[in-house]
Amino acid sequence: MSLDKVEVYMKVYKNSFYANYIKRILDIALSVVGILLLWPIYLVVAVLIRIKLGSPVIFCQERPGRNEKIFKLYKFRSMTDKRDTNGELLPDAVRLTGFGRMLRSSSLDELPELFNILKGDMSVVGPRPLAVQYLSYYNETERHRHDVRPGLTGLAQVSGRTALEWEKRFAYDLEYIENISIAMDIKIFLKTVQKVFLHEDIVEAGCQGNFDDFRRQQQKEEQINVTRNWE
């Protein structure tokens, strides 16, 4: 995908009345309704997490939002704080219990993000917010995924979730920006509900590895190919 084409997508987004006005109003309305309807679930999940995993119940992590502005993402905790004899945290695979896996596979751990949406950090639909450490590894085209608010769900999530390769995920993010509309948002939202209830495309987090590791390996392979071409 060329950078020129992405620039066209950005112009389409910036000139979209729905994207700039209606979408934010819907985000506020949906997040308020969601919080009010789901508060019993919040309470039950919080109590179970406190009993099974400890405190704090809410896990906060910095993520890049629109225009790469850093914000604190809220999620329900899904791992314990088990440490080795030196006081170092054990690997994620050890600290992720069966209960934690259930929270992730059911997407219950994502519910606190409704408060991020209400605050304006996120949108209901948009590219998923990834780790801050990935920022320096995006190419110029991929950076455009941050021209919009990140989403609770997105086109990549309903097209394969974490089973997708990194470059394919970013391609879906840019495709969403190209075609952003209320019809697309409704379609993605309904597909998300379907996948959550049917447990479709559930893959262990990190199955594709970290993006920075992926990009470093990719750059290393490109450098090797260049060296070979010169030999």
C-alpha positions as CSV (number, residue, x, y, z in Angstrom):
1,M,0.0,0.0,0.0
2,S,1.6,3.3,-1.1
3,L,1.9,6.3,1.2
4,D,0.1,8.5,-1.4
5,K,-2.9,6.2,-1.1
6,V,-2.9,6.5,2.6
7,E,-2.8,10.2,2.4
8,V,-6.0,10.0,0.4
9,Y,-7.5,7.9,3.1
10,M,-6.6,10.6,5.7
11,K,-8.3,13.3,3.6
12,V,-11.4,11.1,3.4
13,Y,-11.4,10.7,7.2
14,K,-10.9,14.4,7.9
15,N,-13.7,15.4,5.6
16,S,-16.1,12.8,7.0
17,F,-19.0,14.4,9.0
18,Y,-19.7,11.0,10.6
19,A,-16.1,10.4,11.7
20,N,-15.6,13.9,13.1
21,Y,-18.9,14.5,14.8
22,I,-21.5,11.7,14.9
23,K,-19.0,9.0,15.8
24,R,-17.9,10.7,19.0
25,I,-21.6,11.3,20.1
26,L,-22.3,7.6,19.5
27,D,-19.2,6.6,21.5
28,I,-20.4,8.6,24.5
29,A,-23.9,7.2,24.3
30,L,-22.8,3.6,23.8
31,S,-20.2,3.7,26.6
32,V,-22.7,5.2,29.1
33,V,-25.3,2.7,28.2
34,G,-22.8,-0.2,28.4
35,I,-21.5,0.9,31.8
36,L,-25.0,1.2,33.2
37,L,-26.2,-2.1,31.8
38,L,-23.0,-4.1,32.7
39,W,-22.3,-2.8,36.2
40,P,-23.4,-6.1,37.8
41,I,-20.9,-7.9,35.6
42,Y,-18.2,-5.4,36.5
43,L,-18.9,-6.1,40.2
44,V,-18.9,-9.9,39.9
45,V,-15.7,-10.0,37.8
46,A,-14.0,-7.6,40.1
47,V,-14.8,-9.7,43.2
48,L,-13.6,-12.9,41.4
49,I,-10.4,-11.3,40.3
50,R,-9.7,-10.0,43.8
51,I,-10.2,-13.6,45.2
52,K,-8.4,-15.5,42.5
53,L,-5.7,-13.2,41.2
54,G,-5.3,-10.6,44.0
55,S,-5.1,-6.8,43.7
56,P,-5.2,-4.4,42.1
57,V,-8.3,-5.5,40.1
58,I,-7.7,-3.0,37.3
59,F,-4.6,-3.3,35.1
60,C,-3.4,0.0,33.7
61,Q,-0.9,0.2,30.8
62,E,0.2,3.1,28.6
63,R,-0.9,2.9,25.0
64,P,-0.6,5.4,22.1
65,G,-3.9,6.9,21.0
66,R,-4.9,9.4,18.3
67,N,-1.9,11.4,17.0
68,E,0.2,9.0,19.2
69,K,-0.8,10.8,22.4
70,I,-0.1,8.4,25.2
71,F,-3.0,7.4,27.5
72,K,-3.7,4.9,30.2
73,L,-5.6,1.8,29.0
74,Y,-7.9,0.2,31.6
75,K,-8.4,-3.6,31.6
76,F,-9.4,-6.2,34.2
77,R,-6.4,-8.0,35.6
78,S,-5.8,-11.4,34.1
79,M,-2.5,-12.6,35.6
80,T,-1.1,-13.2,39.1
81,D,2.0,-11.5,40.6
82,K,3.9,-14.7,41.1
83,R,7.6,-14.2,41.4
84,D,10.8,-16.3,41.5
85,T,13.2,-16.5,44.4
86,N,14.9,-13.3,43.3
87,G,11.7,-11.3,43.3
88,E,11.4,-11.2,39.5
89,L,8.0,-11.8,37.9
90,L,7.6,-15.2,36.4
91,P,6.9,-15.5,32.6
92,D,3.4,-14.5,31.4
93,A,2.6,-18.1,30.6
94,V,3.1,-19.1,34.2
95,R,1.2,-16.2,35.7
96,L,-1.8,-16.6,33.3
97,T,-4.2,-18.9,35.1
98,G,-7.2,-20.8,33.7
99,F,-9.4,-18.0,35.1
100,G,-7.3,-15.4,33.4
101,R,-7.6,-17.2,30.1
102,M,-11.3,-17.3,30.5
103,L,-11.4,-13.5,31.0
104,R,-9.4,-13.0,27.8
105,S,-11.2,-15.5,25.6
106,S,-14.6,-14.0,26.7
107,S,-13.2,-10.5,26.3
108,L,-14.5,-9.7,29.8
109,D,-11.0,-8.3,30.6
110,E,-11.7,-5.5,28.0
111,L,-14.9,-4.2,29.7
112,P,-13.1,-1.3,31.6
113,E,-12.1,0.2,28.3
114,L,-15.7,1.6,28.1
115,F,-14.4,4.2,30.6
116,N,-11.5,5.0,28.1
117,I,-14.2,5.5,25.4
118,L,-16.2,7.7,27.7
119,K,-13.1,9.8,28.4
120,G,-12.3,10.2,24.7
121,D,-9.1,8.1,24.7
122,M,-10.7,5.5,22.5
123,S,-13.7,4.8,20.2
124,V,-16.0,1.8,20.1
125,V,-14.6,0.9,16.7
126,G,-11.1,1.6,15.4
127,P,-7.6,0.2,15.2
128,R,-6.6,-1.6,18.5
129,P,-4.2,0.3,20.7
130,L,-0.8,-1.5,20.8
131,A,2.2,-1.2,23.0
132,V,4.1,2.1,23.2
133,Q,7.4,0.3,22.5
134,Y,6.2,-0.4,19.0
135,L,6.0,3.2,17.9
136,S,9.6,3.4,16.7
137,Y,9.2,0.3,14.5
138,Y,6.3,1.5,12.4
139,N,7.0,2.6,8.8
140,E,5.4,5.9,7.6
141,T,2.4,4.1,6.2
142,E,1.7,2.1,9.4
143,R,1.9,5.3,11.5
144,H,-1.3,6.5,10.0
145,R,-3.3,4.0,12.1
146,H,-2.8,6.6,14.8
147,D,-4.6,9.3,12.9
148,V,-7.9,8.1,14.4
149,R,-8.9,7.1,17.9
150,P,-8.0,3.4,18.8
151,G,-11.0,1.1,19.2
152,L,-12.4,-1.4,21.6
153,T,-12.8,-3.5,18.5
154,G,-11.9,-3.1,14.8
155,L,-11.8,-4.5,11.3
156,A,-8.6,-6.5,12.1
157,Q,-10.3,-8.0,15.2
158,V,-13.3,-9.3,13.3
159,S,-11.0,-10.5,10.4
160,G,-8.8,-12.9,12.5
161,R,-7.9,-11.1,15.7
162,T,-4.4,-12.1,17.0
163,A,-4.2,-15.0,14.5
164,L,-3.4,-12.5,11.8
165,E,0.2,-11.6,10.8
166,W,1.3,-8.1,11.8
167,E,1.3,-6.6,8.3
168,K,-2.1,-7.9,7.6
169,R,-3.5,-6.4,10.8
170,F,-2.1,-3.0,9.8
171,A,-3.6,-3.4,6.3
172,Y,-7.0,-3.9,7.8
173,D,-6.6,-0.8,10.1
174,L,-5.9,1.4,7.0
175,E,-8.7,-0.3,5.1
176,Y,-11.1,0.7,7.9
177,I,-9.9,4.3,7.7
178,E,-10.5,4.3,4.0
179,N,-14.1,3.1,4.3
180,I,-15.1,4.6,7.7
181,S,-18.9,5.0,8.0
182,I,-21.7,4.3,10.3
183,A,-22.6,1.2,8.3
184,M,-19.1,-0.2,8.6
185,D,-19.0,0.5,12.4
186,I,-22.3,-1.3,12.9
187,K,-21.1,-4.2,10.8
188,I,-17.9,-4.5,12.8
189,F,-19.7,-4.2,16.1
190,L,-22.2,-7.0,15.2
191,K,-19.4,-9.2,14.0
192,T,-17.6,-8.6,17.2
193,V,-20.6,-9.7,19.3
194,Q,-20.8,-12.8,17.1
195,K,-17.2,-13.8,17.5
196,V,-17.2,-13.2,21.3
197,F,-20.2,-15.4,21.9
198,L,-19.0,-18.1,19.5
199,H,-15.4,-17.8,20.7
200,E,-14.1,-17.5,17.1
201,D,-10.5,-16.7,16.2
202,I,-9.4,-17.2,19.8
203,V,-5.6,-17.5,19.9
204,E,-3.2,-17.1,22.8
205,A,-2.1,-13.5,23.1
206,G,1.4,-13.0,21.6
207,C,1.1,-16.0,19.2
208,Q,2.6,-13.8,16.5
209,G,5.3,-12.5,18.9
210,N,5.9,-8.9,19.7
211,F,5.8,-6.4,16.8
212,D,9.2,-4.9,17.6
213,D,10.8,-8.4,17.6
214,F,9.1,-9.1,14.3
215,R,10.2,-5.8,12.7
216,R,13.8,-6.2,14.0
217,Q,14.0,-9.7,12.5
218,Q,12.5,-8.4,9.2
219,Q,15.1,-5.6,9.1
220,K,17.9,-8.1,9.7
221,E,16.7,-10.3,6.9
222,E,16.5,-7.3,4.5
223,Q,20.0,-6.3,5.5
224,I,21.3,-9.9,4.8
225,N,19.5,-9.9,1.4
226,V,21.1,-6.5,0.5
227,T,24.6,-7.8,1.5
228,R,24.1,-11.0,-0.6
229,N,23.1,-8.9,-3.6
230,W,26.3,-7.0,-3.3
231,E,28.5,-10.1,-3.2
